[in-house]
Amino acid sequence: MPVPRRARTALVISAALLPLTACGSADGKQDDTKPAAKAAGFPYTVENCGVKTTYTKAPERALPMNQHATEVLLELGLAKSVTGSAYLDDKVLPKYAADYAKIPVVAKEYPSQEKLLAANPDFVYGGYATAFDPKQGRSRADLKKSGIESRLNIEYCTEGSSAVDDIYREISEVGRTFGVGARADKWVAAAKKTIDGTAAQLKGVQPVSVFAYDSGDKTAQTSGGKGMANEMITRAGGRNVMADIPKSFTDASWEQVVTRKPDVIMIIDYGSTTVEQKKKRLLEDPALKDVPAIKNKRFAVMPLSEILVGVRAPAAIERLALQLHPELKK
């Protein structure tokens, strides 16, 4: 039987009002005074290397580039929030292997702008400043225009001090950005315990002079006084002979190495040139024959992945201390 016109009109009006009633208060009146529910810890505002960002929620599709950026996210239990990774210098630590195996590798080194955008990240986390190369269309400003937030490891902020406190700050800020501040705080507490334990072992121990050798033939690529490598040498009971150079990594002449007479040469291990090849080059250089470290064949070895502002640093300081001061070994 057809519905009368007046009845049809009433039904239409009632249907239109249903959504409003559902959103209203218990007495049927609309309540516009209640704010929308917010995720715990948000909004969160952070300034990173001169870029100020306010997050209203955690990133959901992060793309870390470089070893230490990837491992920070995995340590914080964020594997499910990682859409891809790029440019690892080393294998991830065994504890992260299962999670890392599920993450697509976007590029062996840095991805092109096209590959980066194809991964559809909402957050890019760079370990080195080169991750955001403007010539490749990957500057932080370029990413922002595409709706992608970003973070650069604070070791590569121009004003960064690269002290142990920077490690704590890096982990804490990344943790809060992703809404896992409590987990980050727990990691920081454990890291402090490890580093303080190493300091206690070294109490009263005389520092040894150290030259960090990265690479180079005509000149030596080394660690200056601003990088994490310098901080780690100091914390491990050493004295960086190139600490007066205000850079993270720099070139030094071999004459400077000879003049400064390091007791130990710390070889930075990465890339296609092996540790043994680097040792051979140093031991066979006649210009270095009177350097104490060469005469006594005293070397320490640190993977590049361990001398950065990242989650490996606390344990790495302890391992370096035992190489510089083997008398501490039990």
KABEL-V607906 format. One record per residue. PSI is psi in degrees with one decimal (999 if undefined). BURIAL is b if it has 9 or more other C-alpha atoms within 8 Angstrom, else e. D_FIRST is the distance of its C-alpha to the first C-alpha in Angstrom with 2 decimals. Layout:
# KABEL-V607906
psi: <PSI,PSI>
burial: <BURIAL,BURIAL>
d_first: <D_FIRST,D_FIRST>
This chain:
# KABEL-V607906
psi: <131.9,144.8,130.9,150.6,-42.9,-36.2,-39.5,-41.3,-42.8,-40.1,-40.8,-44.6,-41.9,-42.5,-38.0,-28.5,-16.2,-47.2,-36.0,-39.3,-40.3,-30.9,-5.6,-172.6,-179.4,-29.9,10.4,-4.2,144.3,134.2,101.1,3.5,-18.8,125.6,156.4,149.4,137.8,145.0,145.2,132.9,0.0,151.0,149.4,123.7,131.4,142.5,122.4,112.8,42.0,-1.4,118.5,127.5,137.6,122.2,126.4,-12.8,167.1,144.2,147.8,-16.5,75.3,144.5,97.7,139.6,124.8,150.7,-56.6,-30.0,-45.2,-45.1,-29.7,-46.6,-39.5,-38.6,-33.5,9.0,30.9,21.4,-37.8,-15.1,4.9,119.9,-14.5,168.7,168.3,151.8,70.6,138.8,-15.4,170.9,147.2,157.2,148.0,-34.4,-20.2,-5.3,-44.5,-43.0,-41.5,-33.4,-21.7,-5.0,126.6,140.5,111.1,-37.5,148.1,-39.8,-137.8,137.8,153.0,167.0,-39.8,-44.3,-38.6,-49.1,-32.9,-26.2,-13.5,48.6,157.1,0.5,130.7,130.1,110.1,134.0,-34.2,158.7,-29.7,-16.1,-27.7,47.7,114.7,-27.6,-21.8,8.3,21.2,18.9,158.2,-33.4,-39.8,-43.5,-40.8,-39.1,-26.6,9.5,21.9,122.6,166.5,164.2,140.4,133.7,131.5,-11.1,-25.2,13.8,142.0,-28.8,3.6,143.0,-17.5,44.7,170.4,-33.4,-27.6,-33.7,-48.2,-42.7,-42.4,-49.0,-40.9,-45.0,-39.2,-41.3,-44.5,-36.0,-36.0,9.9,20.3,46.3,-37.2,-39.8,-39.1,-42.0,-38.1,-41.9,-44.4,-42.6,-42.2,-38.7,-43.1,-39.3,-41.9,-47.1,-39.7,-34.6,-40.5,-41.6,-39.1,-38.6,-33.3,-0.8,124.1,-2.4,135.1,125.8,146.5,148.3,137.9,135.6,123.9,119.8,113.6,-57.2,179.5,149.1,-59.1,-37.2,167.9,120.9,125.0,179.2,126.1,-159.8,0.4,-11.6,168.7,-29.7,-42.0,-43.6,-41.2,-39.9,-46.1,-46.6,-21.6,9.1,32.8,173.7,113.0,119.0,-12.4,21.7,-17.6,-8.9,115.7,56.5,159.3,-54.7,142.4,169.0,138.4,151.7,155.8,-26.9,-37.2,-39.4,-45.2,-44.6,-34.6,-6.1,62.1,142.7,-30.2,141.5,120.2,111.6,126.5,117.6,118.5,167.0,-165.0,-18.3,121.4,166.4,-42.9,-37.2,-38.5,-41.8,-45.3,-44.4,-41.4,-43.9,-27.9,-0.5,111.6,-25.4,-20.4,3.4,-26.6,2.2,127.6,-41.8,-35.4,-44.4,-37.7,1.5,49.5,109.7,147.5,152.1,128.0,123.2,143.4,-36.8,-12.0,-9.6,41.3,166.7,93.5,-173.0,-12.5,-19.2,-46.9,-47.5,-32.7,-37.3,-42.4,-43.7,-39.1,-39.2,-39.6,-25.6,-37.9,-29.7,73.2,-18.1,-15.1,-17.4,135.9,999>
burial: <e,e,e,e,e,e,e,b,e,e,e,e,e,e,e,e,e,e,e,b,b,e,e,b,b,e,e,e,e,b,e,e,e,e,e,e,e,e,e,e,e,b,b,b,e,e,e,b,b,e,e,e,e,e,b,b,b,e,b,e,b,b,b,b,b,b,b,b,b,b,b,b,b,b,b,b,e,b,b,e,b,b,b,b,b,b,b,b,b,e,e,b,e,e,e,b,b,e,b,b,e,e,b,e,e,b,b,b,e,b,b,b,b,e,b,b,e,e,b,e,b,b,b,b,b,b,b,b,b,e,b,b,b,e,e,e,b,b,b,b,e,b,b,b,e,e,e,b,b,b,b,b,b,b,b,b,b,e,e,b,e,b,e,e,e,b,b,b,e,b,b,b,b,b,b,b,b,b,b,b,b,e,b,b,b,e,e,b,e,e,b,b,e,b,b,e,e,b,b,e,e,b,e,e,e,e,e,b,b,b,b,b,b,b,e,e,e,e,b,b,b,b,b,b,b,b,b,b,b,b,b,b,b,b,b,b,b,b,b,b,b,b,b,e,b,e,b,b,b,b,e,b,b,b,e,e,b,b,e,e,b,b,b,b,b,b,b,b,b,b,e,e,e,b,b,e,e,b,e,e,e,b,b,e,e,e,e,b,b,e,b,b,b,b,e,e,e,b,b,b,b,b,b,b,b,b,b,b,b,b,b,b,b,b,b,b,b,b,e,b,b,b,e,b,b,e,e,e,e,e>
d_first: <0.00,3.87,6.57,9.25,12.40,14.63,12.69,12.75,16.44,17.22,16.00,18.21,21.12,20.94,21.04,23.96,25.84,25.69,28.73,30.72,30.18,31.23,34.42,35.26,37.42,36.62,35.70,33.15,35.62,36.63,40.16,42.03,45.43,45.38,47.07,45.67,47.26,50.53,52.28,55.47,58.47,56.57,56.97,60.44,62.83,65.88,68.58,69.87,72.74,71.92,68.17,66.04,62.57,59.89,57.62,54.29,53.75,55.81,56.15,54.11,55.78,59.52,62.10,65.61,68.58,71.98,73.02,73.15,69.79,68.06,69.85,69.06,65.32,65.78,67.98,65.29,62.77,60.71,60.64,56.83,56.92,59.34,57.89,61.30,65.02,68.02,71.82,73.23,77.04,77.17,75.18,72.91,74.28,73.56,71.34,68.91,69.13,65.98,63.80,65.51,65.00,61.23,61.59,61.71,64.97,64.03,67.63,71.04,72.37,70.48,67.34,67.00,64.56,62.16,62.39,62.01,58.85,57.45,57.75,55.26,57.06,56.17,59.72,63.09,66.06,69.46,72.59,74.99,74.91,74.92,71.36,70.31,72.47,71.40,73.03,70.50,67.52,67.19,68.31,66.41,65.46,64.10,62.02,60.69,59.50,57.48,55.91,58.32,60.33,63.80,66.79,70.46,72.70,74.81,78.07,77.52,76.84,79.92,80.64,80.06,82.90,81.99,83.02,81.64,79.56,77.75,76.59,75.15,73.49,72.02,70.41,69.20,67.59,65.88,64.64,63.13,61.59,59.70,58.90,61.42,64.11,64.97,65.70,67.85,69.75,70.48,71.89,74.03,75.48,76.47,77.93,80.06,81.37,82.41,84.10,85.83,87.06,88.65,90.29,91.77,93.24,94.86,96.40,100.06,99.80,101.51,99.12,99.97,99.76,97.01,96.33,92.78,92.90,89.71,91.12,93.52,96.93,98.52,96.98,95.18,91.53,91.49,89.75,90.77,90.50,86.87,84.98,83.61,86.39,88.97,87.19,87.06,90.75,91.64,89.46,90.96,94.51,95.42,96.52,95.10,98.10,95.88,94.18,95.81,93.66,90.52,88.02,85.82,87.21,90.20,93.10,96.54,99.85,101.67,104.59,102.46,101.68,105.39,106.40,103.86,104.88,101.74,102.32,99.04,96.91,93.20,91.66,88.04,86.44,83.74,83.31,85.28,88.73,89.48,91.24,94.26,94.49,94.45,97.13,99.27,99.08,100.20,102.92,104.43,104.60,108.31,107.51,105.78,108.46,109.72,106.33,106.32,102.90,104.14,107.54,105.93,102.88,100.56,96.96,93.60,90.38,87.01,83.90,82.43,79.11,80.89,82.62,79.53,77.39,75.13,74.59,77.66,80.16,81.01,81.95,83.63,85.92,87.04,87.74,89.69,91.75,92.86,93.90,95.86,97.37,97.68,99.84,96.66,95.44,95.83>
